[in-house]
Amino acid sequence: MDRKNRAGALKLAGALTLGIIVGAAGYASLAAGEGAPAIEPADRRLLHELAAKDEIREQIYNYARGLDRMDMELSKRVWHPDGTADYIGFYEGTGAGFVDFVWPLHEAMTAHSHQITNVLIEVDGDTAVSEAYVMASLHTQTADGATTPLVRSRYADTWSKRDGRWAIDHRLAITDFRTLSVADEPGEPTEGRRDRGDPSYQQYPF
């Protein structure tokens, strides 16, 4: 399923949710030829909010996957073309520019993993704000051992829906603390790859 079909699947999921909201009585009115059932404005807002949160949450996860699999297009798509980013004290500029900025830094590493949790989202029409906790493990391995900086931070993002797509208008990245893990010996080889040859793309090639 490509990204276009995935968007259609999300719309179908929304329609199914709408069916739950309408309920059996609504379907009965359709069967009786009485036309489409009335939907309360509050229910419409709830449906819009649920669909928006789902798409925004997936975009946040797409960013982490894009970085860890070195999929530049996926990482950049999380922002609108004019979206901006402020990684305090590290980078300030466009969202796409940030991806370009950190790309060679990640290429120099052996592996990296971005874990995102505690995602909170507040939707207001076609705009939204979110906060997500992030743990980034940045691993560099040599013949003599390995170093792994661990960075705990948060993404405070503002979003908007344009042309049917939710994306970031501005990201404020806030670092909470950093630690460093050092190993005297190199670790065992692993099967994860930082490209579309990663085994996960056999199951989820998006």
C-alpha positions as CSV (number, residue, x, y, z in Angstrom):
1,M,0.0,0.0,0.0
2,D,1.5,3.3,-1.1
3,R,1.1,6.6,0.8
4,K,-1.9,7.7,-1.4
5,N,-3.7,4.4,-0.6
6,R,-2.8,4.8,3.1
7,A,-4.5,8.2,3.1
8,G,-7.6,6.5,1.6
9,A,-7.4,3.9,4.4
10,L,-7.4,6.6,7.0
11,K,-10.5,8.2,5.5
12,L,-12.1,4.7,5.5
13,A,-11.2,4.4,9.2
14,G,-12.8,7.8,9.8
15,A,-15.9,6.6,8.1
16,L,-16.1,3.5,10.2
17,T,-15.7,5.7,13.3
18,L,-18.5,7.9,12.0
19,G,-20.6,4.8,11.8
20,I,-20.0,4.0,15.4
21,I,-21.0,7.6,16.3
22,V,-24.1,7.5,14.2
23,G,-25.2,4.2,15.7
24,A,-27.7,1.5,14.7
25,A,-30.6,4.0,14.7
26,G,-28.8,6.0,12.0
27,Y,-28.3,3.0,9.8
28,A,-31.9,2.1,10.3
29,S,-33.0,5.5,9.0
30,L,-30.8,4.9,5.9
31,A,-32.3,1.5,5.3
32,A,-35.8,3.0,5.6
33,G,-34.9,5.5,2.8
34,E,-35.0,8.5,5.2
35,G,-31.7,9.9,4.0
36,A,-28.5,10.4,5.8
37,P,-28.8,10.7,9.6
38,A,-28.1,13.9,11.3
39,I,-24.7,14.1,13.1
40,E,-24.3,16.4,16.1
41,P,-21.7,19.1,15.7
42,A,-19.9,17.9,18.8
43,D,-19.6,14.4,17.2
44,R,-18.2,15.9,14.0
45,R,-15.6,17.9,16.0
46,L,-14.7,14.7,17.9
47,L,-14.2,12.7,14.7
48,H,-12.0,15.5,13.2
49,E,-9.9,15.7,16.4
50,L,-9.4,11.9,16.5
51,A,-8.3,11.7,12.9
52,A,-6.0,14.8,13.3
53,K,-4.3,13.3,16.3
54,D,-3.8,10.0,14.6
55,E,-2.1,11.7,11.6
56,I,0.0,14.0,13.7
57,R,1.2,11.1,15.9
58,E,2.2,9.1,12.8
59,Q,4.1,12.1,11.5
60,I,6.1,12.4,14.7
61,Y,7.0,8.7,14.4
62,N,7.8,9.1,10.7
63,Y,10.5,11.7,11.7
64,A,12.2,9.2,14.0
65,R,12.0,6.4,11.4
66,G,13.3,8.7,8.7
67,L,16.4,9.6,10.7
68,D,17.2,6.1,11.9
69,R,16.7,4.5,8.5
70,M,18.5,7.5,6.8
71,D,15.4,8.1,4.7
72,M,15.8,11.9,4.0
73,E,12.6,12.3,2.1
74,L,10.5,10.8,5.0
75,S,12.2,13.0,7.6
76,K,11.7,16.2,5.6
77,R,8.0,15.5,4.8
78,V,7.2,15.9,8.5
79,W,7.5,19.7,8.0
80,H,5.6,22.0,5.6
81,P,8.0,23.4,2.9
82,D,8.1,26.7,4.9
83,G,8.3,24.9,8.3
84,T,11.0,26.0,10.8
85,A,13.0,24.4,13.6
86,D,14.8,25.7,16.7
87,Y,17.0,23.1,18.4
88,I,18.1,25.5,21.2
89,G,21.8,26.3,21.0
90,F,22.4,23.8,18.2
91,Y,20.4,24.8,15.1
92,E,17.8,27.4,14.0
93,G,16.4,27.6,10.5
94,T,14.1,25.6,8.2
95,G,12.9,22.1,9.0
96,A,14.4,20.7,5.8
97,G,17.6,22.6,6.6
98,F,17.9,20.9,9.9
99,V,17.6,17.5,8.3
100,D,20.4,18.5,5.9
101,F,22.5,19.8,8.8
102,V,22.3,16.6,10.9
103,W,22.6,14.2,8.0
104,P,26.4,14.0,7.8
105,L,26.6,13.8,11.6
106,H,24.4,10.7,11.5
107,E,26.3,9.2,8.6
108,A,29.4,9.3,10.7
109,M,27.8,7.2,13.4
110,T,27.6,3.4,13.4
111,A,23.9,3.4,14.4
112,H,21.3,5.5,16.1
113,S,17.8,5.0,17.6
114,H,15.2,7.7,18.3
115,Q,12.5,6.6,20.8
116,I,9.4,8.8,21.1
117,T,6.9,8.6,24.0
118,N,4.4,10.6,26.0
119,V,2.8,12.2,22.9
120,L,0.3,14.9,23.9
121,I,-1.7,16.7,21.1
122,E,-4.3,19.5,21.3
123,V,-6.3,20.2,18.1
124,D,-8.0,23.4,17.2
125,G,-9.6,23.2,13.8
126,D,-6.9,22.9,11.2
127,T,-4.1,23.9,13.7
128,A,-2.6,21.9,16.5
129,V,0.2,21.8,19.1
130,S,2.0,18.8,20.5
131,E,4.7,17.7,23.0
132,A,6.6,14.5,22.7
133,Y,9.4,13.0,24.8
134,V,12.5,11.8,22.9
135,M,15.4,9.6,23.8
136,A,18.1,9.5,21.2
137,S,20.9,6.9,21.4
138,L,23.8,7.9,19.1
139,H,26.2,5.0,18.7
140,T,29.8,5.1,17.3
141,Q,31.8,1.9,17.2
142,T,35.5,1.4,16.5
143,A,37.9,-1.5,16.8
144,D,38.8,-0.3,20.3
145,G,35.3,0.0,21.7
146,A,32.2,2.2,21.4
147,T,30.7,5.4,22.7
148,T,27.0,6.1,22.9
149,P,25.7,9.5,23.9
150,L,22.2,9.4,25.2
151,V,20.1,12.5,24.8
152,R,16.8,13.0,26.5
153,S,14.7,15.9,25.0
154,R,11.2,17.0,24.1
155,Y,9.7,18.2,20.8
156,A,7.2,21.1,21.2
157,D,5.6,21.4,17.8
158,T,3.0,23.6,16.1
159,W,1.1,22.0,13.2
160,S,-1.4,23.0,10.5
161,K,-3.4,21.1,8.0
162,R,-2.8,22.4,4.4
163,D,-4.1,20.7,1.3
164,G,-5.3,17.8,3.3
165,R,-2.0,17.1,5.0
166,W,-0.9,17.7,8.6
167,A,2.7,18.9,9.0
168,I,4.9,20.9,11.3
169,D,5.0,24.7,11.1
170,H,7.6,25.1,13.8
171,R,9.5,22.7,16.1
172,L,11.1,23.8,19.4
173,A,13.5,21.0,20.6
174,I,14.2,21.2,24.3
175,T,17.1,19.1,25.8
176,D,16.5,17.9,29.3
177,F,19.8,16.1,30.0
178,R,22.6,14.1,28.3
179,T,24.6,11.1,29.4
180,L,27.5,9.1,27.8
181,S,28.0,5.4,27.8
182,V,31.5,4.0,27.0
183,A,32.5,0.4,26.2
184,D,36.0,-0.9,26.1
185,E,35.2,-3.6,23.5
186,P,33.2,-3.4,20.3
187,G,29.7,-4.8,20.4
188,E,28.3,-7.7,18.5
189,P,27.1,-7.2,14.9
190,T,23.4,-6.5,14.4
191,E,21.0,-6.8,11.5
192,G,19.5,-3.3,11.5
193,R,20.4,-1.1,8.5
194,R,20.3,2.6,7.9
195,D,18.7,2.5,4.5
196,R,15.7,0.9,2.7
197,G,17.4,-2.4,2.8
198,D,16.5,-2.7,6.5
199,P,14.5,-5.8,7.2
200,S,11.5,-3.7,8.4
201,Y,10.9,-2.5,4.8
202,Q,9.9,-6.0,3.9
203,Q,6.9,-5.6,6.2
204,Y,6.4,-1.9,6.1
205,P,7.8,-0.4,2.9
206,F,6.5,3.2,3.3
